[in-house]
Amino acid sequence: MLNYIWISLIVLGILVAAGNDAADEMENTYRNGVPLDVRFEIAKRPTPLRSTWEGTIVLSAAEFNSLYGPGSADSAVDQPATISADGSGRSTVTMAAGPGTPRLWAEMARHAADPGRLAATTPPLNPAAEGTALPLRIVVEPIRFVRLKAVTSAAIDYAAAAVNISIGLIGVMALWLGVMKVAEEAGLLRIITRALTPLTRRLFPDVPPDHPALGAMIMNIAANMLGLNNAATPMGLKAMEELNKLNPRLGTATNAMVTFLAINTGGLVLIPATAIAVRAAAGSANPGIIIGTSIIGSGCATIAGIASSRLLQRLPRYRRQVEADHE
Amino acid sequence: MSEAFRTLVNAAAVVAIPLMFVLFLGWGVVRKVKVYEVFVEGAKEGFATAVRIIPYLVAMLVAIGIFRASGALDLITRLLAPVTSFIGMPPETLAMAFMRPLSGSGSLGVMTELMKVHGADSLIGVMASTMYGSSETTFYVLAVYFGSVGIRNTRHAVPVGLIADAVGMLAAVWVVNLLFR
């Protein structure tokens, strides 16, 4: 099933991206090639030493939205710009994204040829022009294939992120695997396991009652409930390693592994610390109000996970995959 | 009651790790284990395990990254909105339900955004944060845990994980509607 989900995420992603880009092209969402009349408030005129104009492009939100469509700008446009002549009869306007940049332009700037700086062209300004503001007719650079470009860079960025996450695990993994090894040698894991045998025998009937995998799983679940993610992952991986020693068919998940995974993905936690922190930061009057509801939610998820793992493991198609070796 | 519980669990979380160090290593000393040597012996596996996860995590995160960047989630949310309103789930929280199993940072972003727009104590804010607390990032856990022991055939793990997520999300919707509506 993972094969299908995996390929669906990729194919669906690319198809939707291409579809969105095609829709943008047909509706001309970014108004490629369409001139826009703006006012340019001059801050610095060209001098003999500097050939550029500096100032601000000013436009009301209504004017901006009448060209780009409703919701393109929330407030009046106040866009710093630099105008330079390149000798070809057109001047180039460079607009760096900033706080006064309308939403659509900020989005376009992310996908511009020079990311973060939206470029436009305009007829050359007359250096002799009077006044502090000049009318300007600009044509913004064409923006195309926004989603497909985003998909490409996401693929590359996430591949790098995956390696960073894995490498980042090394230290904390080494620490906890070392501590766990001492606990194992000292017989402490066996004591913890024995105390919880009535529970583990029901959850993991395929695992012998004093197997070290049980101790690691108990530690992992306890760490998860306390929200100690740094400690929980190494303990969980230790448990997987121990469970794999009982695996008659390497490369294929055992029933105990799936049940253990179900408990982990259910994510039973006593204090959802991250959600509480975000609520507090968002100005909640009572950030901890979700403790009870989260325990109920994650409790239901965990019970459903355990129950469905026990039911689905009996389905012929999943049984065949583990029994193939015994035939 | 809730406040006392919170203080208690927070205190437990703070002392848990130092306590584990003292208990585990101390027990080793009592049992005459050569603690330093055994620690190093165990820690050696850390590197190999972390490196073994890489191909699995790359495969998983790249697929999720492509899906997120494409805008497919918006499309699904729009298509399913009429159905979810029917079960008392505001359509805004649908993105949360779909993002939660796929990406931890993504669902954190959705939760933060929903609270910024609707307020942390609004029904949507409470529901989004309950949803966040009601499940784990299934596909990440799947890639890391199974990757560490080289499991490629995950058998029923994906349907089980998704059933758990779906039940967690629906339970969150139900309990928040029950208590906060």
Boltz contact constraints between the chains, C-beta under 6 A:
constraints:
  - contact:
      token1: [A, 1]
      token2: [B, 158]
      max_distance: 6.0
  - contact:
      token1: [A, 1]
      token2: [B, 159]
      max_distance: 6.0
  - contact:
      token1: [A, 2]
      token2: [B, 154]
      max_distance: 6.0
  - contact:
      token1: [A, 2]
      token2: [B, 158]
      max_distance: 6.0
  - contact:
      token1: [A, 6]
      token2: [B, 63]
      max_distance: 6.0
  - contact:
      token1: [A, 9]
      token2: [B, 63]
      max_distance: 6.0
  - contact:
      token1: [A, 9]
      token2: [B, 67]
      max_distance: 6.0
  - contact:
      token1: [A, 10]
      token2: [B, 63]
      max_distance: 6.0
  - contact:
      token1: [A, 10]
      token2: [B, 66]
      max_distance: 6.0
  - contact:
      token1: [A, 12]
      token2: [B, 72]
      max_distance: 6.0
  - contact:
      token1: [A, 13]
      token2: [B, 66]
      max_distance: 6.0
  - contact:
      token1: [A, 13]
      token2: [B, 67]
      max_distance: 6.0
  - contact:
      token1: [A, 13]
      token2: [B, 70]
      max_distance: 6.0
  - contact:
      token1: [A, 13]
      token2: [B, 72]
      max_distance: 6.0
  - contact:
      token1: [A, 16]
      token2: [B, 70]
      max_distance: 6.0
  - contact:
      token1: [A, 16]
      token2: [B, 71]
      max_distance: 6.0
  - contact:
      token1: [A, 16]
      token2: [B, 72]
      max_distance: 6.0
  - contact:
      token1: [A, 16]
      token2: [B, 75]
      max_distance: 6.0
  - contact:
      token1: [A, 17]
      token2: [B, 70]
      max_distance: 6.0
  - contact:
      token1: [A, 20]
      token2: [B, 71]
      max_distance: 6.0
  - contact:
      token1: [A, 147]
      token2: [B, 70]
      max_distance: 6.0
  - contact:
      token1: [A, 147]
      token2: [B, 71]
      max_distance: 6.0
  - contact:
      token1: [A, 150]
      token2: [B, 69]
      max_distance: 6.0
  - contact:
      token1: [A, 151]
      token2: [B, 66]
      max_distance: 6.0
  - contact:
      token1: [A, 151]
      token2: [B, 69]
      max_distance: 6.0
  - contact:
      token1: [A, 151]
      token2: [B, 70]
      max_distance: 6.0
  - contact:
      token1: [A, 154]
      token2: [B, 65]
      max_distance: 6.0
  - contact:
      token1: [A, 154]
      token2: [B, 66]
      max_distance: 6.0
  - contact:
      token1: [A, 154]
      token2: [B, 69]
      max_distance: 6.0
  - contact:
      token1: [A, 155]
      token2: [B, 62]
      max_distance: 6.0
  - contact:
      token1: [A, 155]
      token2: [B, 65]
      max_distance: 6.0
  - contact:
      token1: [A, 155]
      token2: [B, 66]
      max_distance: 6.0
  - contact:
      token1: [A, 158]
      token2: [B, 61]
      max_distance: 6.0
  - contact:
      token1: [A, 158]
      token2: [B, 62]
      max_distance: 6.0
  - contact:
      token1: [A, 158]
      token2: [B, 65]
      max_distance: 6.0
  - contact:
      token1: [A, 159]
      token2: [B, 58]
      max_distance: 6.0
  - contact:
      token1: [A, 159]
      token2: [B, 62]
      max_distance: 6.0
  - contact:
      token1: [A, 162]
      token2: [B, 57]
      max_distance: 6.0
  - contact:
      token1: [A, 162]
      token2: [B, 58]
      max_distance: 6.0
  - contact:
      token1: [A, 162]
      token2: [B, 61]
      max_distance: 6.0
  - contact:
      token1: [A, 163]
      token2: [B, 54]
      max_distance: 6.0
  - contact:
      token1: [A, 166]
      token2: [B, 50]
      max_distance: 6.0
  - contact:
      token1: [A, 166]
      token2: [B, 53]
      max_distance: 6.0
  - contact:
      token1: [A, 166]
      token2: [B, 54]
      max_distance: 6.0
  - contact:
      token1: [A, 166]
      token2: [B, 57]
      max_distance: 6.0
  - contact:
      token1: [A, 169]
      token2: [B, 50]
      max_distance: 6.0
  - contact:
      token1: [A, 170]
      token2: [B, 46]
      max_distance: 6.0
  - contact:
      token1: [A, 170]
      token2: [B, 47]
      max_distance: 6.0
  - contact:
      token1: [A, 170]
      token2: [B, 50]
      max_distance: 6.0
  - contact:
      token1: [A, 173]
      token2: [B, 46]
      max_distance: 6.0
  - contact:
      token1: [A, 173]
      token2: [B, 49]
      max_distance: 6.0
  - contact:
      token1: [A, 173]
      token2: [B, 50]
      max_distance: 6.0
  - contact:
      token1: [A, 174]
      token2: [B, 43]
      max_distance: 6.0
  - contact:
      token1: [A, 174]
      token2: [B, 46]
      max_distance: 6.0
  - contact:
      token1: [A, 177]
      token2: [B, 42]
      max_distance: 6.0
  - contact:
      token1: [A, 177]
      token2: [B, 43]
      max_distance: 6.0
  - contact:
      token1: [A, 177]
      token2: [B, 45]
      max_distance: 6.0
  - contact:
      token1: [A, 177]
      token2: [B, 46]
      max_distance: 6.0
  - contact:
      token1: [A, 178]
      token2: [B, 39]
      max_distance: 6.0
  - contact:
      token1: [A, 178]
      token2: [B, 42]
      max_distance: 6.0
  - contact:
      token1: [A, 178]
      token2: [B, 43]
      max_distance: 6.0
  - contact:
      token1: [A, 179]
      token2: [B, 24]
      max_distance: 6.0
  - contact:
      token1: [A, 181]
      token2: [B, 38]
      max_distance: 6.0
  - contact:
      token1: [A, 181]
      token2: [B, 41]
      max_distance: 6.0
  - contact:
      token1: [A, 181]
      token2: [B, 42]
      max_distance: 6.0
  - contact:
      token1: [A, 182]
      token2: [B, 24]
      max_distance: 6.0
  - contact:
      token1: [A, 182]
      token2: [B, 25]
      max_distance: 6.0
  - contact:
      token1: [A, 182]
      token2: [B, 28]
      max_distance: 6.0
  - contact:
      token1: [A, 182]
      token2: [B, 35]
      max_distance: 6.0
  - contact:
      token1: [A, 182]
      token2: [B, 38]
      max_distance: 6.0
  - contact:
      token1: [A, 182]
      token2: [B, 39]
      max_distance: 6.0
  - contact:
      token1: [A, 183]
      token2: [B, 24]
      max_distance: 6.0
  - contact:
      token1: [A, 185]
      token2: [B, 33]
      max_distance: 6.0
  - contact:
      token1: [A, 185]
      token2: [B, 38]
      max_distance: 6.0
  - contact:
      token1: [A, 186]
      token2: [B, 27]
      max_distance: 6.0
  - contact:
      token1: [A, 186]
      token2: [B, 28]
      max_distance: 6.0
  - contact:
      token1: [A, 186]
      token2: [B, 31]
      max_distance: 6.0
  - contact:
      token1: [A, 186]
      token2: [B, 33]
      max_distance: 6.0
  - contact:
      token1: [A, 188]
      token2: [B, 27]
      max_distance: 6.0
  - contact:
      token1: [A, 226]
      token2: [B, 12]
      max_distance: 6.0
  - contact:
      token1: [A, 226]
      token2: [B, 13]
      max_distance: 6.0
  - contact:
      token1: [A, 226]
      token2: [B, 16]
      max_distance: 6.0
  - contact:
      token1: [A, 227]
      token2: [B, 13]
      max_distance: 6.0
  - contact:
      token1: [A, 236]
      token2: [B, 145]
      max_distance: 6.0
  - contact:
      token1: [A, 237]
      token2: [B, 49]
      max_distance: 6.0
  - contact:
      token1: [A, 237]
      token2: [B, 148]
      max_distance: 6.0
  - contact:
      token1: [A, 240]
      token2: [B, 145]
      max_distance: 6.0
  - contact:
      token1: [A, 240]
      token2: [B, 148]
      max_distance: 6.0
  - contact:
      token1: [A, 240]
      token2: [B, 149]
      max_distance: 6.0
  - contact:
      token1: [A, 241]
      token2: [B, 149]
      max_distance: 6.0
  - contact:
      token1: [A, 244]
      token2: [B, 149]
      max_distance: 6.0
  - contact:
      token1: [A, 251]
      token2: [B, 152]
      max_distance: 6.0
  - contact:
      token1: [A, 252]
      token2: [B, 153]
      max_distance: 6.0
  - contact:
      token1: [A, 253]
      token2: [B, 151]
      max_distance: 6.0
  - contact:
      token1: [A, 253]
      token2: [B, 154]
      max_distance: 6.0
  - contact:
      token1: [A, 253]
      token2: [B, 155]
      max_distance: 6.0
  - contact:
      token1: [A, 253]
      token2: [B, 157]
      max_distance: 6.0
  - contact:
      token1: [A, 258]
      token2: [B, 156]
      max_distance: 6.0
  - contact:
      token1: [A, 258]
      token2: [B, 157]
      max_distance: 6.0
  - contact:
      token1: [A, 258]
      token2: [B, 160]
      max_distance: 6.0
  - contact:
      token1: [A, 261]
      token2: [B, 145]
      max_distance: 6.0
  - contact:
      token1: [A, 261]
      token2: [B, 157]
      max_distance: 6.0
  - contact:
      token1: [A, 262]
      token2: [B, 160]
      max_distance: 6.0
  - contact:
      token1: [A, 262]
      token2: [B, 164]
      max_distance: 6.0
  - contact:
      token1: [A, 264]
      token2: [B, 141]
      max_distance: 6.0
  - contact:
      token1: [A, 265]
      token2: [B, 136]
      max_distance: 6.0
  - contact:
      token1: [A, 265]
      token2: [B, 138]
      max_distance: 6.0
  - contact:
      token1: [A, 265]
      token2: [B, 141]
      max_distance: 6.0
  - contact:
      token1: [A, 265]
      token2: [B, 161]
      max_distance: 6.0
  - contact:
      token1: [A, 265]
      token2: [B, 164]
      max_distance: 6.0
  - contact:
      token1: [A, 266]
      token2: [B, 164]
      max_distance: 6.0
  - contact:
      token1: [A, 267]
      token2: [B, 135]
      max_distance: 6.0
  - contact:
      token1: [A, 267]
      token2: [B, 136]
      max_distance: 6.0
  - contact:
      token1: [A, 270]
      token2: [B, 9]
      max_distance: 6.0
  - contact:
      token1: [A, 271]
      token2: [B, 9]
      max_distance: 6.0
  - contact:
      token1: [A, 272]
      token2: [B, 133]
      max_distance: 6.0
  - contact:
      token1: [A, 275]
      token2: [B, 129]
      max_distance: 6.0
  - contact:
      token1: [A, 275]
      token2: [B, 132]
      max_distance: 6.0
  - contact:
      token1: [A, 275]
      token2: [B, 133]
      max_distance: 6.0
  - contact:
      token1: [A, 278]
      token2: [B, 111]
      max_distance: 6.0
  - contact:
      token1: [A, 278]
      token2: [B, 112]
      max_distance: 6.0
  - contact:
      token1: [A, 279]
      token2: [B, 120]
      max_distance: 6.0
  - contact:
      token1: [A, 279]
      token2: [B, 129]
      max_distance: 6.0
  - contact:
      token1: [A, 282]
      token2: [B, 115]
      max_distance: 6.0
  - contact:
      token1: [A, 282]
      token2: [B, 120]
      max_distance: 6.0
  - contact:
      token1: [A, 283]
      token2: [B, 120]
      max_distance: 6.0
  - contact:
      token1: [A, 284]
      token2: [B, 120]
      max_distance: 6.0
  - contact:
      token1: [A, 284]
      token2: [B, 121]
      max_distance: 6.0
  - contact:
      token1: [A, 285]
      token2: [B, 121]
      max_distance: 6.0
  - contact:
      token1: [A, 288]
      token2: [B, 6]
      max_distance: 6.0
  - contact:
      token1: [A, 290]
      token2: [B, 129]
      max_distance: 6.0
  - contact:
      token1: [A, 290]
      token2: [B, 130]
      max_distance: 6.0
  - contact:
      token1: [A, 290]
      token2: [B, 133]
      max_distance: 6.0
  - contact:
      token1: [A, 293]
      token2: [B, 130]
      max_distance: 6.0
  - contact:
      token1: [A, 293]
      token2: [B, 175]
      max_distance: 6.0
  - contact:
      token1: [A, 293]
      token2: [B, 176]
      max_distance: 6.0
  - contact:
      token1: [A, 294]
      token2: [B, 130]
      max_distance: 6.0
  - contact:
      token1: [A, 294]
      token2: [B, 133]
      max_distance: 6.0
  - contact:
      token1: [A, 294]
      token2: [B, 134]
      max_distance: 6.0
  - contact:
      token1: [A, 296]
      token2: [B, 175]
      max_distance: 6.0
  - contact:
      token1: [A, 297]
      token2: [B, 130]
      max_distance: 6.0
  - contact:
      token1: [A, 297]
      token2: [B, 134]
      max_distance: 6.0
  - contact:
      token1: [A, 297]
      token2: [B, 168]
      max_distance: 6.0
  - contact:
      token1: [A, 297]
      token2: [B, 171]
      max_distance: 6.0
  - contact:
      token1: [A, 297]
      token2: [B, 172]
      max_distance: 6.0
  - contact:
      token1: [A, 298]
      token2: [B, 134]
      max_distance: 6.0
  - contact:
      token1: [A, 300]
      token2: [B, 167]
      max_distance: 6.0
  - contact:
      token1: [A, 300]
      token2: [B, 171]
      max_distance: 6.0
  - contact:
      token1: [A, 301]
      token2: [B, 134]
      max_distance: 6.0
  - contact:
      token1: [A, 301]
      token2: [B, 135]
      max_distance: 6.0
  - contact:
      token1: [A, 301]
      token2: [B, 164]
      max_distance: 6.0
  - contact:
      token1: [A, 301]
      token2: [B, 167]
      max_distance: 6.0
  - contact:
      token1: [A, 301]
      token2: [B, 168]
      max_distance: 6.0
  - contact:
      token1: [A, 304]
      token2: [B, 163]
      max_distance: 6.0
  - contact:
      token1: [A, 304]
      token2: [B, 164]
      max_distance: 6.0
  - contact:
      token1: [A, 304]
      token2: [B, 167]
      max_distance: 6.0
  - contact:
      token1: [A, 305]
      token2: [B, 160]
      max_distance: 6.0
  - contact:
      token1: [A, 305]
      token2: [B, 164]
      max_distance: 6.0
  - contact:
      token1: [A, 308]
      token2: [B, 160]
      max_distance: 6.0
  - contact:
      token1: [A, 308]
      token2: [B, 163]
      max_distance: 6.0
  - contact:
      token1: [A, 309]
      token2: [B, 160]
      max_distance: 6.0
  - contact:
      token1: [A, 312]
      token2: [B, 156]
      max_distance: 6.0
  - contact:
      token1: [A, 318]
      token2: [B, 155]
      max_distance: 6.0
  - contact:
      token1: [A, 318]
      token2: [B, 156]
      max_distance: 6.0
  - contact:
      token1: [A, 321]
      token2: [B, 155]
      max_distance: 6.0
